[in-house]
Amino acid sequence: MHKKVDLLVIGAGSAGRYAARSAASLGKSVLLVEKGPFGGLCILKGCMPSKALLRPAHVFHLMKHRLKDLGLSVDGSVKADIPAIVRMKNAMIREMAEDARKTIEATPGITLLTGSFSFTGPQAGLLGDTPVHFDKAVIATGSRVHVPAIPGLEEEWILTSDDVLEMEEIPSSTLVLGGGPVGLELGQYLSCLGSDVTLADTNQNWHPQTDPQLAREYLGTLASRGLNIHLGIRAEKFDRGAGEKPFFSFHADGKNHKVPFDRVLLATGRRPDTSGLNLPAAQVQTTRHGHIQVDAFLRTSNHSIFAAGDVTGILPVLNLATFHGEMAGRNAVLPVPVTVREPVVPVAIFTDPEYARAGLTESMAQARRIPVKTGRISFSDLGKAIVYRETEGGLKIVIHAKSREILGVELFGPGASDLVHTVATAMHFHATIDQYQEILHIHPTFSEIFKYLADDMTEAI
């Protein structure tokens, strides 16, 4: 059997599903292929399962360590049923994946098929043994776990993020390599449930583009809640003495450290999942790290093929993946593609407390030679934070020094992943700090902290 379609979409994750639906809404025939399982990274192994685990872990930690702050106590011990937590997570994920599948199957114009696709030419390929010809295509195959070769690190010690999501027994001690969102979130998950967690990262300043003061305060709060964090590590070495527990030695903070562990969580990043696609046959070029290169229209080097999502390496977050998926699907079938705008992209880390930012940080603005002014405020100055006993947090806003347009926001604190949208929305409409200051906020709320800082930055009060 031979198939000919207007648009071929490879990968049914978030970017792929949005690309398929976008093109189908314009009346095009779409073949969406997925090698399986259906759902994509966010639903199956990323955003959703990790948050389903973090919620009970955070509540468990609060009940064990922070009830006294609220004048509460528990008669008896608090226990965590890890197998039950994992079972509930799995049930939620199955339902989400099934809902996503039903949405695709109910969309007119989309045919969903399971199988591995490989290109045989610029506008042709094989789905299994079935020849497929397409007018245009979108590659949205996402990313995969990357396990780097580290001297001395034995395979039996290694955990990936996929492994942690399925674990029904928590290691007594865990070494986490990598201080990004995955390392911090899953490191805190393990810590909250009783593992002695040490997180190590080679970056001296956590993430170089973040505000140094805010980063120190954020990481310090995570440390106060159980994580042992070491940045700027050097001279790393794995070893195991005769009959002894394995250990990781390194130099950081002017000292030599030797950390014993049971398991090692590798949170050192992911790689684009293009294995088996045979991209050279499609004349699609990649970077040295394997990401598919795209232009301002999300076209690859073969202008009949577009790409979106993690496979491009632009920014591996779902909100951008769905936006780019929609635009790639639309551009692929339009007579003339449109330039894809640069949206305000809020990002977050779902630790307790949370971290979030959107737009430019001060250092990013300085690198672009944009004149800026900044303001900052602590959650300890906020009424609701005080009465809720959630005063650990801080906020920084960056504005243009001349136009006073809000350019960026960075914060950590309770509900930061939700709060960041308040300013991100203002940024989308190019609001100035003076315009934002005019907005009334409910009292007492956590979002009121933006109003307080806007008052300070405009000298309105």
N, C-alpha and C positions, 0 to 999 in steps of 0.2 A: 504493500500500500504506500502511496506517495502522498505527502501533504504539502499544500501551498497556502501560505497565510500572509495577511498584511503585516502582522507583527508577531514575532517570536519573543517571548520573555523567558529567560533562563533563570530560574530560582523563584520560589514562591514565598520568600520571606516578606518582610514589611515593604521594602523598596519594590520588589517584584510584583506584589499584589496591587500596590498603588499604580504602578506603571500599566499593568494589564487593565485595570478598571478605567484609568484615564483614557487609554486608547479605545476601549470598548464603548465608552460614553460618546465618542466621536463617530461611532458607527463602523469601526474597523473590526475585522476578524482577528482574534488574538489566540495564539496557542501558548499556554503557560505550562512550562515543564518543570518538574521538581523531582530530584533524585530520591528524596525522602529522608527522614520522615517529614510530613507536612507541618508547617508552622513558622519556620525561621528561627534565627538565634534568639530574638527578643522573647518570644513565647516559650520556646523549648528549653533554652540553656542560658538565657541572659536576664533581661529586665524583670520579667514576671516571676520566675521561680526563685530568683535571689531575694526579691522583696517578700515573697511568701514565706521564706525562711527567716529573714531579718525581723519581721514583725513579732513573731513569738519570742525570738531571742532577745529583742529589746525589752519586751514586757517582762520576761523572765529576769533579766538583769535589774530592771527597775524594782521588781518585787523583792529581790534578794538584797539589794544594796541601797535603795533610795526611798523606801516607804517611810522611813523615820522622818525624812524631810517633810512629809505630808501629814505627820502625826498618826500614821497607820502602822499596824503590825499584823503578822500572820501567825495564827496559833498552829504550830507544826512546821514541817519543812516544805519548801517549795521545790517541786521536781519538774524536770523537763523530759517528756516522752519523745525522744528523737525519732524513732520509727513512726510514731503517730504524726509528728510534724511533717515528715517526708511524705507520708501517705496522703495527707491533706493537700500538700503542695502538688503532688502528682495528679490528684483528682481535679484540682483547679486548672492545671495546665492542659490536661486532656480536654476539658470543656472549652477552654479558650481556643485551642487548636481546631477543635471540631466546629466551633462557631465561625472561625476564619475560613475554614474550608466551605461551609455552607454558604457563606456570603459570596465566595468566588463562583461556586457552582450555580448560584441563583442569578448571576450577572449575565444578561444576554450578550452574546458575542464572544464569550471566553470559553475555550475548551481547556480543561485541566487534565494533563497526562503525567503519569509517574514514569521516570526512567532517566538514564544518564544521556546527556547530549554532548556531542563533539562536533566541531566545525570541520567541514571538508572543503570549504571555499568561502569567498567573501559574502555570499548570500545563500549558503547551503550547509547542511550538516546531517548527522544521523542521530535519531532518537532510538537508541538500541540498534535495531537493524532497519528501521524505517527511515527512508530519505525524507528530509524536510527542506523545502525551499521557502524563503521569506523575502518580503520586500525590505523590511527593516527589522532590527532586533534590539533588545535591551538585555544586557548582562547584569544580573543582580544576584550573584551567587554568594555574596556575603564573605564571611571570614571563618577561620578555623583556629582551634587552639594550637599554639606554637610551643613546643617543648625544646628549648635551646640545649645544645650540648655544653654542659658545664663540667670541667675536670673534677673528678672525685665524687660527683653526685650519682649515687646508685639508683637504678630504676625503681627498686622496691620502696624507696623513700618518697617518690614523687606523687604529688597530687596535682591535678589540674582543676580549674573551676568547675568543669563538668563532673569530676569526681566528688567534689565537696557537696554539690547539689543533691547527690544520691546517697551520701554517707549516713548510716544509721548508728554509727558509733563515733564519738568525738575523740580525737587523739589527745593524750594527756599533755603533749607539748607540740607546737607547730611553728616552723620557721616559714615566714612568708617572704618571698623575694619579689619585690615590686610594690611601689607605693602609689599606684594609680587607683582608680575607682574599684576595680576588681579586688586588688590586694587589701584595700582598706575595708571594703564592705564585708568580704568573706572572712578576712582576718578578725574583724569585730564580731561577726557571727560566731566563729569558733571560740573566741575569747568569752563572749557572753554566756556560752554554754559550758564553760569550764576548762577549755584548753589554755595552757600557758603559751601565749602567742608573742613571738618576736618578729617584727617587720623590719626588713633591711632594704635600702634603696641606694643606688650609686649617686643619685642626684643630691648635691649638697643643699640646695634650696627648694626641696620638694619639687614643685613645678615652677620652672624659672619665670614664667609670665604672671604668676599670681603675686598678690601683695605680700611682701615678706612678713610684716607684722601680723596680718590676718592669718597667714599660713602657720606661723609659730603658735598663735593662740588656738587655732583649730586643732593642730596636731597635739598641742599640750592638753587640750580637753580630752582628746581620744586616749592619750596616755593616762590621764587621771581616771579613765573608765576601763583600764585594763590592758591596753596595747603597749608593748615595749617597742619603741620606734627608734631606729638608727638611720640617719641620713649620711650621704657622702662616704659610704663605706669603701675601703680600699684593702688590697692584699687579702682578698677572700680565699678561703680554702676549706674544703670538706675533708673530714678525716674520721677514722674510727679506730679507737684503741682496741687492743686484744680483749674480746669479751665485753667491751664497754659500749655504751650508748653512742651513736654517731654525734658529731658536733660540727658546728660551723664557726670558723675563726675569721676575724676581720679586724681592721683598724678603723676607728671612727671617734670623733670628739676628743682627739688627742690620746686615746687609750686603745689598748688591745683587748678584744672581746672574744670569749669562747662560749658559744651558746649550744647546749645540748638540745636535741629534738627527737621526736618520733617520726614526724612526717614533714615534707617540704612542699608548700603550696607555691607553684610557679605562676606568678601573676605578672609576667614580663611582656605581655602583649599577645596579639593575635596576628595571623597572616591571611592575606587574601586567598579565598578558596577558588582557585581556577584550575585545579588539577583535573586532567582529562578533557578540558575544553578544546585543546589543540588550537590555541589562539594564533600561532603563526599562520595556520591555514586560512584564518579569517583576516589576516593582515591587521591584527590588533596589537598595538605596542603596549608594553608595560614598563614600569620603573624598575630600578635595580632590586627593589624589595618585592616586586611582583604585582604591585597595584596597577590597575588599568588606567592609563592616562586619558583624561577627558578635557575638552575645551569648554568655552563659556556656554555652549549649547548642550553640554553633556555628551557630545559626540566623541567617539574614539578616533584613532587614526584612520579607521575605515568609517567613512561618514554615513554608511548604511547601518552602523551598529553604535548604539549608545550604551552607557553604563551608569549605574546609580547604587548608592549604599556603601557598605563597608569595603566592597571590592575596589572602590576608587581610592580609598585611603584619605579622603578629604577630611572627614571628622566622623568617627564611628559612634554616632548617637542616633536614636530612632527618629527623633523629630526631623532631623535633616535628611535621613534616609527616605522617609515617606514623602517629604517635599520634593527631593530630587527624583524619586521614583515617579511621582505624578508628572513632573516636568519632563523627564526623559520619555515617558510614554506618550505625552502630548507632542513633544518636539519630533519624536520619531515618525509620527503620522501627519503632521502639519505640512502643507506645501512649502512653507518657509519657517524654519525653527526660530524661536525667540530666545534672546539672551536670558539666562537664568539669573535672577537678581540674587544679591547676597542678603539673606534674611538675618534678623536678630535671632541667634540660636542660644536659648538658655540651656545650660548643662548643670548636672547635679551629681552629688555623691550621697548615697542614702545611708550614711552612718548615723549614729546618735551622738551628738547633734549632726544635722545635715549640713552640707556645703553646696553652694550654688553660685553661678555667675552668668552674666550675659554681656555681650558687647566687648569693648576694649577695657583692659586693665591699664593702669597708669604707665607701666613699662611698655606695653604694646603701643600706646599712643605716642610715647616718647620715641620709640623706634621709627614711627612714621612721621616724626617731627610735627606732631599736632600739639599746639599749646593747650594745656589743660589746667583745671583747678580741681581739687578733690575735697571731700568731706568724709568724716567717719564718726561713728557712734557705737556705743556698746549696748548690748541687750540689758545690761545691768541698770541702764537708765530708763528702761521701758516698764510701765506699770504692769501690764499683763505678765511679762516675764518674771517680775518680782513676785506677784501673787501666785503664779503657777510654779514657782521655784525652778525656773528655767532661764537663769540669767547668764549662762555661758554662751556667748555669741557676739558677733560684731558685724558691722555693715560699713562698706565703703562705696561711695558714688563718685564717678569721674565725669566731669562736664567740660565742654569746650570753653577755653578761657575767654573767647571773644563773643561767640554766638550764644553761649550758655546752654547749648543743646546737650542733653544727657547722652553720654557716649558709652557708659559702662556701669555695671553694678556687680559687686562681689560681696558675699556674706556667708556666715555660718551661724547656725542657731536652730531653734525648734521650727520645723516646717519650712526650712529654707527653700526646698524644692518647689513648694507652692508659692511662697512669698516672692520669689524672683520674678514671677510673671507680672507682678504689679508694675515694676519698672520696665521690664522687657516690652510690655504693651505700650508704655509711654515712648520708649525708644523707637518702636515700630512707626509711630506717627511723628517722629522727630521733635518731640516735645522738649521745651527748655525746662530747666530746674524751676524757673519762676512760674511757668504754667502748671507744673506738677504741684507746686506749693499751694495752689488755689483749690486743689481737690480735698474734699472733706473725707475724713476717715472715722470709722466707728471707734468709740473708746469704751473699754480697753480692748485692743486687738494687737496681735503681733505685727500686722501690716502697718500699724500706726508708726512704727519705727522709721518708715520712709518719710512720713510727714514731719516728724521731729527733725530729721536730718535736713530735709528741704527747708524747714524754718530757719535752721542754723545757717545753711548755705546762702540763703537769700536775705538774711538778717531781717526777716519779716516780723519777728517777735522781740 
